[in-house]
Amino acid sequence: MTGLALSHFTSALLFAVFASVVFGITQREGTRDQVRYGAYCFAMFIGGVIAAGWIMWVIRH
């Protein structure tokens, strides 16, 4: 059986992409605003993942 093996970061990246698309479509009117809000949400998701990673690293060391 062959499965899809994703790292934690890749999984977070995929989640950020899909969630940002949904947020952009459902929270804004107009294509331009949807794309801008989706990009903003994506950046916030990835920024949060990176910040959480650094915080966990600092706590561990």
HELIX and SHEET records of a PDB file:
HELIX    1   1 HIS A    8  GLN A   27  1                                  20    
HELIX    2   2 THR A   31  ARG A   60  1                                  30    
END                                                                             
